[in-house]
Amino acid sequence: MESSSPATAKPTSSNDPLLKAWARIRNSLLWIVAIALLLRVGWIIVGHTYRFKATDDNFGFGWEMGRIAASLASGHGFSNPFGPATGPTAWEPPLYPYLTAGVFLVFGIYSKASAFVLLSLNSIFSALTCIPIFLIARRIFSERVAVGSAWAWALLPNVMFWCTRAIWETSLAALLLTTIVWLALTLEDRDGWMPWFQFGLLWGVAALSSTSLLSFLPAAGLWAWYRRSRRGKRSFAGVVLASAVFCACIAPWLVRNQQAFGKFIFIRDNFGAELRLGNGNGADGTWMEYLHPSQDIYALRQYQAMGELAYIAMRKRQALDYIEADYGRFAKLCFKRFIYYWAGPPKVTQPWWMSEVKNSLFLASSVLMFWGLARALRLRKSNSGQSGARLLLWLFLLYPAMYYFVYCIPRYRHPVEPETAILAVFLLTETGNKTKACSPVQSSEHESV
């Protein structure tokens, strides 16, 4: 009598059309992006996240960017970041407010239709981020890590939160920064002027979208130059071209700021005010939002009476006086902000355990990222892989540094979340490989006994 065996049953299961379809889908970048977008737009519809409360005069609909967009759409120019007529502003970079204003002009100022369109655009930015995530992970590590990282970005709820809840440039910043990292990684392999043109253009768009991303610009440029020099490739002309394209992108806005304020302002001007929101009497390492002009009527009246530049200069002086009075205290606050950036700031929420759970998951992802980065830096499988991990090291050193001196909120970590996901998946994949490698040995030892 013949008996069936696992070997004969296996082909039957492999011929299952559902399994074949899943095998195609799970490794298809197109499907990953499509599913990511479907989940995000689906949650906007099911969760009604496009319904912003109007009790705060719609300020929660885009906050300062929403206010500036409403001013643009109503014909008052790039101004009034807090609602009342306060004149021209450079409180925020221009790209996202202009994008929001364009949507307002077509679908209505602060309308539900505009909210749905803007959140859907954010979801497109977030879904498209799967592409550079996949390309970075495949270049530095492997196809398996690339697929896992792209799926992690597509499915994780904390990733979907920002693009489906906040009218802000957060998701666009993550897409731009991740694309820049991939382009910097590949510049050593590419010739001609186009890669450098793309490099300058992307950095120009990034600067006009989220100016804080520029902290990574020197490292990305020098790293690409160094890698090309090791291969004997010239880069000077390319660097000049990229710089020219970058300057051409931001020049119109610099001219506008000069005309509006009568002095040079590099894209945005509110750093002094932000510094004060993290450093002053009562500072504990978190954001003192109760001092913000949007929350404090006295601060808003000061802003109106003094004008934007004078108000920011006053706030900057207050912060610097506080810092200079006790550098040791400032150092302790910076250390607290470092912890809060990577472990999550303390929150007062109900129920209390929800805040603890969120911060625990926030911390866990940071631990996996640092552990994965350390592991990647030690690996010497390939020169390109190890050097790619070094570029990620510079990213994690430079981009968050400003927030240690000012203040941090969870949204500030989102632009580097794609790289965090890649390193976490890499670490888990390495652990899985080790477990599988040990299993046959254990099994054979058991059989021999």
NORVEN-V136819 format. One record per residue. N is the residue number from 0. SS is DSSP state (H for helix, E for strand, C for the rest). PSI is psi as a letter, one per 20 degrees, with the letter a starting at -180 (* if undefined). Layout:
BEGIN
n: {N;N}
ss: {SS;SS}
psi: {PSI;PSI}
END
This chain:
BEGIN
n: {0;1;2;3;4;5;6;7;8;9;10;11;12;13;14;15;16;17;18;19;20;21;22;23;24;25;26;27;28;29;30;31;32;33;34;35;36;37;38;39;40;41;42;43;44;45;46;47;48;49;50;51;52;53;54;55;56;57;58;59;60;61;62;63;64;65;66;67;68;69;70;71;72;73;74;75;76;77;78;79;80;81;82;83;84;85;86;87;88;89;90;91;92;93;94;95;96;97;98;99;100;101;102;103;104;105;106;107;108;109;110;111;112;113;114;115;116;117;118;119;120;121;122;123;124;125;126;127;128;129;130;131;132;133;134;135;136;137;138;139;140;141;142;143;144;145;146;147;148;149;150;151;152;153;154;155;156;157;158;159;160;161;162;163;164;165;166;167;168;169;170;171;172;173;174;175;176;177;178;179;180;181;182;183;184;185;186;187;188;189;190;191;192;193;194;195;196;197;198;199;200;201;202;203;204;205;206;207;208;209;210;211;212;213;214;215;216;217;218;219;220;221;222;223;224;225;226;227;228;229;230;231;232;233;234;235;236;237;238;239;240;241;242;243;244;245;246;247;248;249;250;251;252;253;254;255;256;257;258;259;260;261;262;263;264;265;266;267;268;269;270;271;272;273;274;275;276;277;278;279;280;281;282;283;284;285;286;287;288;289;290;291;292;293;294;295;296;297;298;299;300;301;302;303;304;305;306;307;308;309;310;311;312;313;314;315;316;317;318;319;320;321;322;323;324;325;326;327;328;329;330;331;332;333;334;335;336;337;338;339;340;341;342;343;344;345;346;347;348;349;350;351;352;353;354;355;356;357;358;359;360;361;362;363;364;365;366;367;368;369;370;371;372;373;374;375;376;377;378;379;380;381;382;383;384;385;386;387;388;389;390;391;392;393;394;395;396;397;398;399;400;401;402;403;404;405;406;407;408;409;410;411;412;413;414;415;416;417;418;419;420;421;422;423;424;425;426;427;428;429;430;431;432;433;434;435;436;437;438;439;440;441;442;443;444;445;446;447;448}
ss: {C;C;C;C;C;H;H;H;H;H;H;H;H;H;C;C;H;H;H;H;H;H;H;H;H;H;C;C;H;H;H;H;H;H;H;H;H;H;H;H;H;H;H;H;H;H;C;C;C;C;C;C;C;C;C;C;C;C;C;C;C;C;H;H;H;H;H;H;H;H;H;H;H;C;C;C;C;C;E;C;C;C;C;C;C;C;C;E;C;C;C;C;C;H;H;H;H;H;H;H;H;H;H;H;H;H;H;C;C;C;C;H;H;H;H;H;H;H;H;H;H;H;H;H;H;H;H;H;H;H;H;H;H;H;H;H;H;H;H;H;C;C;H;H;H;H;H;H;H;H;H;H;H;H;H;C;H;H;H;H;H;H;H;H;H;C;C;C;C;H;H;H;H;H;H;H;H;H;H;H;H;H;H;H;H;H;C;C;C;C;C;C;C;H;H;H;H;H;H;H;H;H;H;H;H;H;H;H;H;C;H;H;H;H;H;H;H;H;H;H;H;H;H;H;H;H;H;H;H;H;C;C;C;C;C;H;H;H;H;H;H;H;H;H;H;H;H;H;H;H;H;H;H;H;H;H;H;H;H;H;H;C;C;C;C;C;C;C;C;C;H;H;H;H;H;H;C;C;C;C;C;C;C;C;C;C;C;C;H;H;H;C;C;C;C;C;H;H;H;H;H;H;H;H;H;H;C;H;H;H;H;H;H;H;H;H;H;H;H;H;H;H;H;H;H;C;H;H;H;H;H;H;H;H;H;H;H;H;H;H;H;H;H;C;C;C;C;C;C;C;C;H;H;H;H;H;H;H;H;H;H;H;H;H;H;H;H;H;H;H;H;H;H;H;H;H;H;H;C;C;C;C;H;H;H;H;H;H;H;H;H;H;H;H;H;H;H;H;C;C;H;H;H;H;H;C;C;C;C;H;H;H;H;H;H;H;H;H;H;H;H;H;H;H;H;H;H;H;H;H;H;H;H;H;H;H;H;H;H;H;H;H;H;H;H;H;H;H;C}
psi: {p;q;q;q;r;h;h;h;h;g;h;g;h;i;i;p;h;g;h;g;g;h;h;g;g;h;j;o;h;g;h;g;g;g;h;g;g;g;g;g;h;g;h;g;g;g;i;k;i;i;n;q;q;j;h;k;k;j;h;i;m;i;c;h;h;g;g;g;g;h;g;g;h;j;j;j;a;n;r;m;i;j;f;q;o;j;a;q;q;k;h;q;q;h;g;g;h;h;g;g;h;g;g;g;h;g;i;q;p;k;r;h;g;g;g;g;g;g;h;h;g;g;h;g;g;g;g;h;h;h;g;h;g;g;g;g;h;h;g;h;e;r;h;g;h;g;g;h;g;g;h;g;h;h;h;p;h;h;g;h;g;h;i;i;h;p;n;r;j;g;h;h;g;g;g;g;g;h;h;g;g;g;g;h;h;i;h;h;i;q;r;a;h;g;h;h;g;h;g;h;g;g;h;g;g;g;h;i;g;n;h;h;h;i;h;i;g;g;g;g;g;h;g;g;g;g;h;h;h;h;j;k;q;q;i;g;h;g;g;g;g;g;g;g;g;g;h;h;g;i;g;h;h;h;g;g;g;g;h;h;i;j;r;p;p;n;f;r;j;j;g;g;h;h;h;h;i;i;o;a;p;j;p;j;i;r;p;m;h;i;i;q;h;i;h;o;h;g;h;g;h;g;g;g;h;h;q;g;g;h;g;g;h;g;h;g;h;g;g;h;g;g;g;h;h;n;h;g;g;g;h;h;g;g;g;g;h;g;g;h;g;h;i;p;q;q;q;n;r;p;q;h;h;g;g;g;g;g;h;g;h;g;g;g;h;g;g;h;g;h;g;h;g;g;g;h;h;h;q;k;g;q;g;h;g;g;h;h;h;h;g;h;g;h;g;h;g;g;g;i;g;h;h;h;h;e;r;q;q;h;h;i;i;h;h;j;h;g;h;g;g;g;h;g;h;g;g;h;g;g;g;h;g;g;g;h;h;h;g;h;g;g;g;h;h;g;h;h;*}
END
